[in-house]
Every structure is written in structure tokens, then in C-alpha cells.
Amino acid sequence: MKTQDPYDNEKTRRKIEAMVEAEERYLAALRRERLESEATPLRITGRRTFLAAAAAAAGIGGLPRIAGAAAPPGAVERPVPADPTKVQGTPTNDDGGYGSRSQFESEARWRFGTPTKESSWTMTPLEHGMGIITPSGLHFERHHGGITTIDPSRHTLLVHGMVEQAKKYSMADIHRFPSISRTMFIECSGNGLTEWSKPTLKTVQGTHGLTSTSEWTGVPLALLLRESGIKPGAKWVLAEGADAAVMTRSIPLDKCLDDAFIAYGQNGEAIRPEQGYPIRLMLPGWEGNTHIKWLRRLEVSDVPYQTREETSKYTDLMANGIARQFTFVMEAKSVITFPSGEMKLPGPGFYEVTGIAWSGRGKITRLEVSADGGKTWADAHLQGPVLPICHTRFRFPWLWDGKPAVLQSRATDETGYVQPMLKQLTDVRGLNGPIGSIYHLNAVQSWAVAADGSVTNVHA
Amino acid sequence: MFTLRTAKWLGVSACAALLAAGCAATQRSGEVPQSAYAGGKLNLGTAPTTAEIAHYFSYPADGRGLPSGSGSYAQGEKVYQTKCLACHGDKLQGTPLGDRLIGGRGTLVNNSPAKAPVKTVESYWPYATSVFDYVKRAMPFNAPGSLSDDEAYAVVAYILGEANIVAKNEVINAGTLARVQMPNRNGFVSPDPRPDVP
């Protein structure tokens, strides 16, 4: 019998390859479209522009453009008139009262190629992001047991354990509480896990796509807990989801009484099923996994529960064999989204370098950009309003001389913390395998711009 | 007459009153949203019944609340073969579908990107209670939460037996589970030492 590999090299290689392949499939489709379209290479996509151009060139305006051409997800395929001023447009409210995006826009989340589609994740296409809000339909996902379907009229939230009075809330009860709205990012602590030992994925969607920002609306958790009354000695709250994973995480009570809230709204409407409909726990600045989706239960306790997700997963194994546990905060991070991997600059000249920065500890106070691999840095413009624990858009005017360059961004937050270089992180945490300690990689990202304008992911 | 100017004045006045009362003290940063409500209990929600609460479970490391019932290695082997083997492999070695469950001791201390540490129940999980909780909660993947307490105890007995953590003749139950000494029991540190770079 073949003896098993003493290390998990095979499994890890498979995991990384599956991710590379998933991104490659996405890119291959886009490249085909780009070849067909001769579209501007500035954006990674191009197909929709091509279809419009082809239809116009063929003089088939007013007729369905291409038989069987499917609209991108979230769009409706409509005939494109040769001259939109000479024919009436689509009738008002013909979309049933809920709008869709343009059929010429096709950016989408892509899924990491896990063996099951139920335990998997998708990445936000940050390279196309504008401003700071992620469209709800492009918000990254991480599921451990699929996306459950919950009838809100039957959903309840139970609060019990070390409380004076256990409580059960219907969704109607929850909606009666005083509410808040908060625009904030959620980032999976596994964001960038492929990038610890070498540059692996090609696009910013692959390297950084597990972070997204929405405006979330809901009830401060402190108000809910006050209804029950906390007993002396309580220090932790177990949060449990109603999905097939029955996801559980132990959360320090202090956080629950500070800025935690229970969200039922996302970007002005009910939160999406894949984000935890009808309610999700929000812990501003903390790793995404703790934001329990489909929240059904909160149990107040004196000890953490040592659940599977806070012991065997979401712990950061250092080189000395000791794993850090309960590493909740997402530290300051930034990434240039334009230009970024797989894009191609058409030639020397002016470009507005842009990207996002964020910190789980508060506001971004400074963002520096380097075009020479970190030798010199210059301050970028932070687009206001700069909100604490929120994606912050930065912009930097850059005159490219056409020579090879390495673009980097470095964020500083209001605590004075400066986003580290990768080597600073691995010097302290070690490199325990190809994907290191997996979680909490917040290093400076480098994009190399070659003389021909092509942009690639590098470690610099 | 109620004018725009009056409304503005009232607004300013209300703010001043709040400041005087100290209500604004909760504001840490101008942009951190705070509840507009600063009163007492709202008396919303209802009291759940004991039965409703008993429907849920989660077991901390001291084993409190663990259900009655028990399971042996031999019973667990049967359960494993019918309900776990397809994903976790006939030798608990794992497959692309399910994690490897045993082995890996000695691989956690490592500073080489060429060697991937093997994190299994045997090598990495600090508490046996977490294994029981998770198996009962979310396994098997194709029928989550379907095992009886006896079956869940038995599967844990089988995994821990195969991992050479407990003897194969030991019965796992509410009394014995929390006393299991996992090899990596002391392999975790908290609180979080970050920020850990200058």
C-alpha cells in the first residue's frame, strides 16, 4: 500500500491549482471576447461592446442582435437599434418593477473550484469597482453549507444563556427595534491566501476579491442584549446560523456591546440570500467568518465554545507550530485596482491610478503610491467621505514614461498602523507551507507594468 | 408661524440639549453610526419555552450540556463506513471532498513554503468536544445533523481510536469526552498579538 505523504503538499497544491484554474477559465473566456471585439484593453472585459459594434456594423438595428445570445447575469438581452433616436425604447416598468444592469456589462463573481459548490467562495471583481460600494450582486461570498432559503415569517432569533430573561424575536420584532445604518467593509480573513509564498493569481479579483463594502442597516446588538439583561460573569456570545453548516463562532461580549449589530438591510433593500437573509451578524472590522449569516441564535456564556471554525479553521499557524486563535481584526490594507493584473496599458502617457484602502481599526488617514517598487512614495488623494472600517477610494495621477514600473499602494490608518510589506509579515509569522498561516495577509500588493503595457502580479 | 428658520433653531436647540445631557458622549467618531435611541428596555420579543431552547446545542470544552448516550470504537467504525467513508476515505486519509482526519503529528513546526502542515483532528484540533459538536451539527455533508447522539459519540470514538488518542476499548460519552487530552491541546495562543509588525 502506498504510504501517505507526510505533509499535505498534494492537497495544498490541488487547492491552489483549483483556484488558478477557476481564474484561468474566467480569463480565457474574457480573452476570447477581447480578441473578437478588438475592444480597448484597458478593461478586462469586452464582449458586450463587441456585440453592440457587430450588430451596428451589420445593420441589423431593431432586430434581435444575435440569435440565442444570452444576456450576462443580472441583465436582460434587448435589441439594439442602429439609431436610438429613431425608435421608441423599452416600455416603462416592463422589467416587472425591479431593474437590471446593462446587457453590455458582464463583470461577475467567479467561484473558487472547490469539489463541492456548497462549501465554496466567490470573489468580487474589484478591477471594475467604482467608488466604495460593492453592488449587492457582486459582494463576495463564503459558504460552508450552501445558500439556505429562509422564509422570514418563520424565522426567529433566540437570545439565551447567561441572561436574566431569554428572548425570542420574530423578524417583525426585530424590525421594531431602533435601527442604524453603517457603510462598512467585510473581508474574509482568507483573502489573499494564495499569495503568501509567491504571486499566484493573476487578477485583483483573485488576489483581493474577498472584500466588499455595503451600507448595512439593522439593530445594535447592545439593544437586543439589554432586553434580556446580561448576568455577571458573562464574557462571550455564541452566534449560530441557520444554514446546513449551522455555523457557530464565539464572540467576545465586549464587541457585542460595542459596535456589533444585526443587519437586515443591504444597500437600501433586504440583504441578499447569499449574505444571510433575513438577518446577519455584523462585527465592524472583524474577519468575515464571524459575521454569522442566517443568524438564528445568540447564547451568552462565560467561556468561548471552541467551535470547529475557531479552532481547526480561522486560526493562524505560525512557524513555531503554535497557532494564533481569535485573531478577529482585519488590519489596514490597500490595493491598486487600476491598473491591475491582466490589464494592458495602450502606451505611455497619463493614467489615473486608483484603488481601495481599508482598515478594521478605523479610518484610513494616508495612502501612498509607489511606481518604482517602493523606492519612492507619494501621497494619493483620498476620496471623501472617508469612513471608519470602510473601503476608501484613492486616486493618483501618474504619467507613465513607458519604461517597466512596479506599482504599489500602502495604507496608514488612524491608529498609525502602516500596511506592511510581505517580508515584514513572514519575518514575524514564518511561512508554514505554501499558503503560510493562510489568514490575515494584508501586505502591500505589487503590480509590474512591462514596457509593452501589460500588468502582472509580482512580489517586489 | 412655523418657519424654516424656526425649524433650524429648534434643531440647534435640540442638539444643545442632548450635549448638555451628555448623550453625545457615546459618539467616538463623527462617522460611527450610533442609535438615535437612548432610552431603556423596549419589552420587545417573547419568552421562549424551555423546549424551544432545548432544541439547540453547542458544547464548550468543559463538556457542559453534553447529551446522554455513548458510543464505542466498534460502533463508530460501522457508522463511519456507511456515512463518512465516501468523503473522508477508508483510512481517514481524506479525499478531495472531505478533510483528512488523522495523522500529521510533528508537521506543525515548519518554516518551509515547500512543506504544507497537516492539520487534522489528531494533529491540530485542541478539544475533542469540538469534534463531537461539529459531527452532530453539520455532518455528514449530504445529510447534516442527521446522526443520533449515540452515532456521533461512536464516530468520535472511532476517529480518536484511529488517531491513537484514546484506547479502542474506551467508550465515549458525556463523562469521558471532555476528559480526552488532545495532542495539540496547548497549541493555541490568544489574545491576538497583532499588530505584530512595526
Contacts between the chains, C-beta under 8 A, distances in Angstrom:
chain1	res1	chain2	res2	distance
A	4	B	91	7.8
A	4	B	93	5.5
A	4	B	103	6.5
A	6	B	107	6.7
A	6	B	118	7.5
A	7	B	107	5.8
A	7	B	115	4.7
A	7	B	116	5.2
A	7	B	117	7.1
A	7	B	118	6.1
A	8	B	100	7.3
A	8	B	104	7.5
A	8	B	107	7.7
A	8	B	116	4.1
A	8	B	117	6.7
A	8	B	118	4.7
A	8	B	119	7.6
A	9	B	114	7.6
A	9	B	115	6.8
A	9	B	116	5.0
A	11	B	94	7.1
A	11	B	100	7.3
A	11	B	116	7.0
A	12	B	116	3.9
A	14	B	96	6.7
A	115	B	96	4.4
A	115	B	97	5.0
A	116	B	97	6.6
A	116	B	141	7.2
A	118	B	141	7.6
A	119	B	141	7.8
A	144	B	138	7.7
A	145	B	138	6.6
A	145	B	141	8.0
A	145	B	144	6.4
A	158	B	48	5.9
A	158	B	52	7.1
A	158	B	53	6.9
A	158	B	56	6.9
A	159	B	45	7.8
A	160	B	48	7.0
A	160	B	53	5.3
A	165	B	47	6.7
A	166	B	47	6.5
A	166	B	48	5.4
A	166	B	53	6.2
A	167	B	45	4.1
A	167	B	46	7.1
A	167	B	47	6.9
A	167	B	48	7.1
A	168	B	45	6.0
A	168	B	46	5.3
A	168	B	47	7.2
A	168	B	48	4.1
A	168	B	52	6.7
A	169	B	44	7.0
A	169	B	45	4.4
A	169	B	46	7.9
A	170	B	45	8.0
A	173	B	44	5.0
A	173	B	45	5.0
A	173	B	46	7.8
A	176	B	42	7.6
A	176	B	44	5.6
A	177	B	42	6.8
A	177	B	44	6.4
A	178	B	35	5.0
A	178	B	36	6.3
A	178	B	37	3.6
A	179	B	35	7.7
A	180	B	33	4.4
A	180	B	34	6.9
A	180	B	35	5.6
A	181	B	33	6.1
A	182	B	32	7.8
A	182	B	33	4.6
A	196	B	113	7.3
A	197	B	113	3.7
A	198	B	113	7.8
A	220	B	35	5.0
A	223	B	35	6.5
A	223	B	37	7.2
A	223	B	42	7.4
A	226	B	40	8.0
A	226	B	41	6.2
A	227	B	41	5.9
A	227	B	42	6.4
A	227	B	43	7.4
A	227	B	44	6.2
A	227	B	45	6.0
A	238	B	58	5.5
A	240	B	56	7.0
A	240	B	58	7.0
A	244	B	138	6.8
A	244	B	144	4.6
A	244	B	145	8.0
A	245	B	137	7.7
A	245	B	138	5.0
A	245	B	144	7.3
A	246	B	137	4.6
A	246	B	138	5.6
A	246	B	144	7.2
A	246	B	145	6.8
A	248	B	58	5.8
A	248	B	133	8.0
A	248	B	137	7.3
A	259	B	32	6.9
A	297	B	56	5.5
A	299	B	56	7.6
A	299	B	58	6.5
A	301	B	60	6.9
A	303	B	60	5.1
A	303	B	61	7.3
A	303	B	62	7.2
A	304	B	60	7.2
A	305	B	58	5.1
A	305	B	59	7.2
A	305	B	60	4.8
A	305	B	61	7.9
A	305	B	133	7.5
A	306	B	60	6.3
A	306	B	61	4.8
A	306	B	126	6.9
A	306	B	127	4.9
A	306	B	129	6.8
A	306	B	130	5.2
A	307	B	58	7.1
A	307	B	130	6.3
A	307	B	133	6.6
A	307	B	134	7.4
A	308	B	130	5.5
A	308	B	131	8.0
A	308	B	133	7.1
A	308	B	134	4.1
A	308	B	137	8.0
A	308	B	138	7.9
A	311	B	124	7.9
A	311	B	125	5.9
A	311	B	126	5.6
A	311	B	127	6.7
A	311	B	130	5.4
A	311	B	188	7.3
A	312	B	119	6.5
A	312	B	121	7.7
A	312	B	124	5.9
A	312	B	125	5.2
A	312	B	130	7.3
A	315	B	188	6.4
A	317	B	108	6.4
A	317	B	117	6.1
A	317	B	119	7.3
A	319	B	109	7.3
A	319	B	110	6.6
A	319	B	111	3.8
A	320	B	109	6.2
A	321	B	108	4.0
A	321	B	109	3.6
A	321	B	110	7.4
A	321	B	187	6.6
A	322	B	187	5.9
A	322	B	188	7.1
A	322	B	189	5.6
A	323	B	108	7.9
A	323	B	124	7.7
A	323	B	187	5.9
A	323	B	188	5.1
A	323	B	189	7.4
A	324	B	188	7.5
A	324	B	189	5.8
A	324	B	190	7.0
A	324	B	192	6.3
A	324	B	193	6.7
A	325	B	188	4.3
A	325	B	189	6.6
A	325	B	190	4.4
A	326	B	190	4.4
A	326	B	191	6.5
A	326	B	192	6.1
A	327	B	192	4.6
A	327	B	194	6.6
A	328	B	192	6.7
A	329	B	192	6.9
A	329	B	194	6.8
A	331	B	194	6.4
A	331	B	195	6.6
A	362	B	29	7.2
A	363	B	29	7.3
A	363	B	31	7.6
A	385	B	31	6.9
A	386	B	31	8.0
A	387	B	31	5.0
A	388	B	29	5.6
A	388	B	31	5.7
A	388	B	32	5.9
A	417	B	195	5.6
A	420	B	197	4.4
A	424	B	197	4.5
A	424	B	198	7.6
A	425	B	197	6.3
A	427	B	197	8.0
A	428	B	196	4.9
A	428	B	197	5.9
A	429	B	196	7.2
A	430	B	111	4.5
A	431	B	111	6.0
A	431	B	112	7.1
A	431	B	113	4.7
A	432	B	108	7.7
A	432	B	110	5.1
A	432	B	111	6.6
A	432	B	117	5.5
A	433	B	110	6.6
A	433	B	112	7.5
A	433	B	113	6.5
A	433	B	115	6.1
A	433	B	116	3.8
A	433	B	117	5.4
A	434	B	113	5.3
A	434	B	114	7.4
A	434	B	116	6.0
A	435	B	116	7.5
A	436	B	113	7.3
A	440	B	194	7.6
